[in-house]
Amino acid sequence: MLISNLLPLLARYSLGFDLVAGPEDTVTLTVIPRKVEGAAHKLETGETRPISLTASAAEIDAELAKGEDGALGQLITIRKTLADQLAEQREAADAARTAAAEAAKAKAATSTPKPASTAAKVPATASPPADAKAEEPASLW
């Protein structure tokens, strides 16, 4: 029952489990999603957040028996939906970035070179002014 409920997560993540006995016959089941070896995309922080259920063993079994309608099934469905949305957003951002780069290249290729500046050029003087003194810096006044 547990493994069949986790198949949607196993398709995207490697999973770790932690099962801890608590007070008054409670049990905490923690499912920890991890990056699959060789996966191309980087996992977001929200995707790797552990899923934790704390209840009696009978209550956890009952929730797991509900399948997709149970608490774990709903969490898995929500996570899968969010992960799919993140992947779509990543693809859209990459496509927009590529389109912008191509547009910039096309614009640069079609733009004409600007003519040289027609501003008046100040002729450079080759010698210092006649009243310049060697021990003082030249003055503009």
C-alpha positions in Angstrom: 0.0 0.0 0.0 2.7 2.5 0.9 4.9 1.9 -2.1 2.0 2.0 -4.6 1.0 5.4 -3.1 4.5 6.7 -3.5 4.9 5.7 -7.2 4.2 9.2 -8.4 7.0 10.6 -6.2 9.3 7.7 -7.2 9.0 8.7 -10.8 10.6 12.1 -10.0 12.6 11.6 -6.8 14.6 9.1 -4.9 12.9 8.7 -1.5 14.2 8.3 2.0 12.1 7.1 4.9 12.2 7.7 8.6 9.8 5.9 10.9 9.8 6.8 14.6 7.7 5.6 17.5 6.3 8.4 19.6 4.4 8.7 22.9 1.0 7.1 23.4 1.3 4.6 20.5 1.8 7.3 17.8 4.1 6.9 14.9 5.8 9.5 12.7 6.4 8.5 9.1 8.6 10.9 7.2 9.1 10.7 3.5 12.2 12.6 2.3 12.4 13.3 -1.5 15.9 13.5 -2.9 17.4 14.2 -6.4 17.5 11.1 -8.6 21.0 10.1 -9.6 21.7 11.6 -13.1 18.6 13.9 -13.1 19.0 16.8 -15.4 17.1 19.4 -13.5 18.0 21.0 -10.2 15.4 20.5 -7.4 13.9 23.5 -5.8 13.8 23.8 -2.0 10.1 23.2 -1.9 10.4 19.9 -3.8 12.8 18.4 -1.3 10.8 19.3 1.8 10.0 16.2 3.8 6.5 14.9 4.1 5.7 13.9 7.6 2.6 12.1 9.0 2.1 11.6 12.8 -0.8 9.5 14.0 -1.4 6.0 15.4 -0.3 3.2 13.2 -3.9 2.3 12.4 -4.7 5.9 11.4 -1.6 6.0 9.1 -2.7 2.7 7.5 -6.2 4.0 7.0 -4.9 7.2 5.3 -2.6 5.1 3.1 -5.5 2.8 2.2 -7.4 5.9 0.8 -4.8 6.1 -1.9 -5.0 9.4 -3.9 -7.8 10.6 -1.7 -5.8 10.2 1.5 -3.5 12.8 3.1 -0.3 11.4 1.6 -1.9 11.0 -1.8 -3.1 14.6 -1.9 0.3 15.8 -0.8 1.9 13.8 -3.6 -0.5 15.1 -6.2 0.0 18.7 -5.1 3.8 18.3 -5.1 3.7 16.7 -8.6 1.6 19.6 -9.9 3.9 22.2 -8.4 7.0 20.4 -9.7 5.4 20.3 -13.2 4.6 24.0 -13.0 8.2 24.8 -12.0 9.5 22.8 -14.9 7.2 24.6 -17.3 8.3 27.9 -15.9 11.9 27.0 -16.3 11.3 26.0 -19.9 9.4 29.2 -20.6 12.2 31.3 -19.0 14.9 29.4 -21.1 12.9 29.9 -24.3 12.4 33.6 -23.5 16.1 34.0 -22.8 17.0 32.3 -26.1 14.5 34.4 -28.0 15.9 37.6 -26.5 19.5 36.6 -27.3 18.5 35.9 -30.9 16.6 39.1 -31.2 19.6 41.0 -29.9 21.9 39.3 -32.4 19.5 40.1 -35.2 19.3 43.7 -34.2 23.1 44.0 -33.9 23.5 42.5 -37.4 21.0 44.8 -39.1 22.0 48.0 -37.4 24.2 50.3 -39.5 27.5 51.6 -38.2 27.3 55.2 -36.9 29.3 57.8 -38.8 32.4 59.3 -37.2 31.8 62.2 -34.8 31.8 65.6 -36.5 32.6 67.5 -33.4 35.3 70.1 -33.7 38.7 68.7 -32.9 41.1 70.7 -30.8 44.5 70.7 -32.3 47.1 69.4 -29.9 50.0 71.7 -29.2 53.4 70.2 -29.7 55.2 72.7 -27.5 54.4 74.4 -24.2 53.3 78.0 -24.2 55.9 80.7 -24.4 55.4 82.0 -20.8 55.6 78.4 -19.2 58.2 77.9 -16.5 59.9 74.5 -16.1 59.4 74.4 -12.3 55.7 75.2 -12.4 52.8 73.1 -13.9 51.2 74.6 -17.0 48.0 76.6 -16.3 44.9 76.8 -18.4 44.3 80.5 -17.3 
